[in-house]
Amino acid sequence: MQTLNVDLGERSYPIFIGKDLLRQTELIEPYVIGHQVMIVSNETIAPLYLEKVKNTFSQYEVHTCILPDGEQYKNLEVVNQIFDALLTNRFERKCTLVALGGGVIGDMTGFAAATYQRGVAFIQIPTTLLAQVDSSVGGKTGVNHELGKNMIGAFHQPQCVIADTDTLDTLDDRQLSAGIAEVIKYGLIRDKEFFTWLETNMQKLLARDPAALAYTIERSCQNKAEVVAEDEKEGGVRATLNLGHTFGHAIEAATGYGNWLHGEAVGTGMLMAGDLSCRMSMLTEADVHRIDNIIDAAQLPTRSPSKMDYDVFMKYMSVDKKVEAGAIRFVLLKAIGKSVITSDYDPALLRQTITAHHANT
């Protein structure tokens, strides 16, 4: 087992990475607040792991809330089911919510924990690669609105993160590739050596080589933990973690949440960010080619949806969280491993990027 720490002073917490962690009561017990535990999962993950996790918390008053599975259910109406379960079972302020699932479950459970009785404890148990390397770490919680992804939410740090790599055995190939997109992101924005390692080892990741997966999760979480420790609430450097997300969130919202997986949209978004960086003379064509190759090797989409023309992109990007003073801010690349946040771009070049990556071109 590997243990990392997210250093946030009194809100610091560990990330545990390893095999068969769901059974280790002694590992999790120190991070449970109160005697009431609400395990939140979904219809896909619950049949696989719920009983094992319930046994881990057997010394507590345990209740469960099982939600429908999919990004399309990440909204206020569905998160209200968590509140219903908490209130029906008379959960007190000293209680602990447990998010058992992927990024959607983690975000919704965290949001419920941030707002129930103005804030209660929660534990992240991510079961997808994307959640283990990204969304479970850092305290971003929230739900979607039909006009914009993650526009309703709060910063609320977990007590701990339990990344049991055994749960990846039941992850389908499409979800695995979606998680790899967020892994590639770390290499692009701040870790050139990791990017080079990924270029060499992509086939091992796709084949679920245990050593390659373990190294990938640890290195990704270390990158995320360092950024969050420096900038918890995204006032500066943490915004670089949104590489590809401005384009990607627009794709998710415009196509209907769940039709494109988050990682798929981000993968295409990173290609577009690289393309725009090159058109702005910030990134070399050789580096753009490397980005194209690694996204393709990860079996991720390389073109935006056919309905996503310039006007559609602009409609949805204009309500992105990164809009500031009416201007869309992009995370762009000066080199592989070096990123920058800017709203200083030529609209004509942005139009060229969107057109170049359109599925019908």
N, C-alpha and C positions, 0 to 999 in steps of 0.2 A: 504493500500500500504506500502511496505517496501522499504527503500532506503539504498543502500550500496554505498561505495565509493572505487574506485580503486586509491590509493594514489601514483601518479607519478609526484608530483610537478606540473609544469605548464601544464602537459599532463593529470592531474587527471580528472576523470569523474565519474558520478553516474550510478548506475544500479537501475532501478525502477522495482519492482516486484509487480504485483497485477492484479486485474480483471478490464476489460473494460478500459484499458489504451490507446487503439488506438484512442479513441475519444477525448482524453484530449489535445487539442491544447495548452493550457497554460502550460502543462507539457513539451512539446517537443519544443515549440517555442524558448526558450532561447538558444537552442543548434544548431539552424539553422544558417549557415553562408551564407551571400549573399541573392539574391532574386530568384535564380534558384535552383530548386529541381529536381533530377532525382531519381525516385523510380524504383529499380531493383527487380524483382520478377521472379517467374517461372509459368509455365502453370498450375500447380496444386494449388498453393497458390493464384495467382492473382484473379481467380473467387470468392474466398472466402472472401478476405480481402482488395483487391486493392482499391475499391471504398471508403471504410471506411477511409483508410489511405490518399487517395487523398483529401477527404473532410477535414481531419485534416490539410493539407497543402494548403488549398484553397486560402490563401492570398498570395501565392507565384506563380511564373511561374513554373508549374509542367509538367514534361514529364515522360514517363514511358519506360522501357525496359524489355520485358518479354522473359525470356530464357527458353530453354527446361529443363525438370526436371530430375535430376539424376546425380550421381557421375561421370558417364561416360562422362558427358558434362563439367566437371570441367577442362578445358584446355585453352590454349592460343587462339585457334581458336574461341571458344565461348565467352571468355572474350572480344575479339575484338569487339563483337556486342555492348558492353557497350561503348567502345571508339567511335564506329560509331555513336551511339545515342548522345553522348556528343558533338561530333564535328558537326554533322548535325544540331543540335539545338544551336550551338554556345555557349556552356557553357563556362563561364569565370572561372578564378582561384578562385574567391570568389563564390563558389557554394557548394551545399551539396548533396551527394549521400545518398540514404536510402536503406538499405538492408532489404527486406521484404521476409523472408523465413527461411529455415533451414541453416545448416552449409555450404553447398555448395554455396548458394547465398551469405551468409555472407562473406565467404572467397574470392569469386570472386569480389564482390562489393568492399570489402576492398582493394583488390589488385589493382583494377581499380582506386580507390581513392588515393592509395599510389603513383601511377605512372602517373596519368593524370596531365599534366602541373607540374610535379614533386611533386605532393601532394596536395589534396584538402580534405575538411571535409567530414565525413560520419557518419551516425547514424545506429546503429544495432537495428532491430526489429525482433528478432528471434521467429519463430513459431513452433519449435520442442523442445522437452525436451532436447535433446542433445545440441542444439544450445543455449538454455536458461541457461543450467548449465555449459557449457564449451566453445564452439567455439566462441561465441559472445563476450566473455570477454578475454582481454589480448592482443589484437592487432596483433595476428598472421593472416596473409592473404596470399593467394597464390593459385596456380593451380597445377594440377598433370602433370607428364610426364609418358609416357608408361613404363618407367623403374623404376619409383619411385614416391611415393605419396608426394605431397606438396614440391617438390624439387625446385620449382620456386616461389618465394614470397618475402614478405617484412614485417617488423614490422611497423604497422601503427595503432595507437590507435583511437577508435571512439570518437565522441563527447559525446555520452551517449548510454546506452543500455536500451531498453524498452521491458521488458519481460511481456507480457500480457498473463496471465495464461488461459484466455478464449480460446486462439488459440489451446490449447491442446485438446479441445473437439473434434476437427476434425482430430486428429492424430490417425493413425491406430495402432493396437496393436504391430505390428512388430517394428515400429518406436519408440513406447513408450519403449519397451524393450531395443532397441539400445541406447536410452538416459540413461536408468538406468545403463548401463555398465559404463558410465563415472561417474555416481554418486557413484557407488561402488568403483571406483578408488580412490576417495578422502578419503574414509574410510580406504582403504588399505595403502595408502602412508603416511597419516598424521593425521587421525582422527578416532582413535579406537572406541570412544564412538558412533560416527555416524555409523560406520560399524555395531556395535551391535544393534543400533536402526533399521538399515535396515534389519537385520536378522529377527527382530520381526515384522516389518511393511511392508514387501515386498508385501504381498497380498493386503494391502490397496493401495499401489502404483499402482499395476496392475489393481485394480478396480477403479483407478482415484479418490480416496478419496481427496476432495479439500484441506483439512487441511494437509494431508500427503504430497501432491504434493507441496503445498506452503512452507512447512518446508524444504522439500528436495531441492527445488530450492534455497531458501535463504541460507541454510547451505552450499550447493555446491558452490554458488557464493562467499560466504564469504571465503571459503578455496581458491578458485581460486584467488580472489582479494588479499589476503594476500601473496600468492606465487608470483604473478606478481609484487606487490609493492616491494618485496624484490629482485627480479631478473627479470627485464623486458625483457631482450633479451637472456634469457636462457644460461647464463654463468655458472650457478651453480644449485641451488635448483629447479629452474623451470623445469629442465630436468626430475625431478621425476614425473611430470605430464604425462610423456610418458610411464608410466607403461603399459606393454602389447602392446605398439604401435610398437615396432620393429618387433615383430612377426605379429601383426595385419596388419601393412602396407604391409608386404610381402604377406599376404593372399589377400588383396585387389588388389594389383598390379598383382599378378600371376593369379587370377581368372577373371580378367577383372573388372574394376571399376564399381560398382553398383550391381554386382551379390551378394556380401556380403555387407551388410550395415557396415558403419564404426564401430558402436558400437558392432555389432556382431563379427567382426574381433578382436576388442580390448578385448571383453569378453573372447574369446578363447585365445588371447595373454596373458591375465592376468593369466589364468589357467596355461599356459606354463611357465610364469615367476615364478609363485609360485612353480611349479614342479622343475624347475631348481634351485631355491633357496633352496629347500629341499634337492636335490641331492648334493648341495654344503655345506650342514650341517649348513645353515643359518636359516632355517625355520622349525618348527616342522611339523610332519605328521598331527597332530591334526589341525593346522592352515591351512594346505593344504586342509584338508577335509572340513573345514568351507568355504574356497574359492570355492571349487567345489560345495558345497551345495547352496551357494547364487547365483552363476552364473546359475545353473540349475533352481533355484527357480524363477529367473528373466526371464526364458524362452529364454535363449540365447544358442547358439551352444556350445557344450563342446568338440568337436573334430575338428581338422583342415581338410580342404578339402582332398579328396582322392588323388588328383594330387600333393599334397604338401609333397613330401618326403624331405629328408635332403638336397639334392643337389638344389632343387628348392628354399627352404627356404634360403639357403646360397647365392644363386644368387641374390635374391632380398634384403636380409638384408645387403649385402655388399655395396649397394648404398643408404642406409638409411642415413638421416641427422645426425644421432648420431654416425656415423663412425668417428673415430679420429685416425690419424696416421695409417690408414689401419686396425684398430681393431674395431670390432663391440662392442659398449657399450650397456649394458642392465641395465634397472631399475629392481632391485631385492628387495626382502623383507627379513628383519631380524626378523620381527614380524608383526602382523597385526597392522597397524598404524605407522610403521617405515620402511623406504625405503632407498636404497643405489644405487648409480650409479657405475658400474664397467665394465671394459673390461678384468678383471682377472678371467677367467673361464676355466675349462677343456673342450676342444672340444669334448672329448668322452662323457662327461655328457650332453653337449648340444645335441649331436646326440641322446642320450637316451631319452631326453625330447621330441624332435621332433618325434621320433619313437613312444613313448608312447601315444602321442596325435593324431596320424595319424588316419584318419577315417576308414581305412581298418584294423586297429589292434584291 
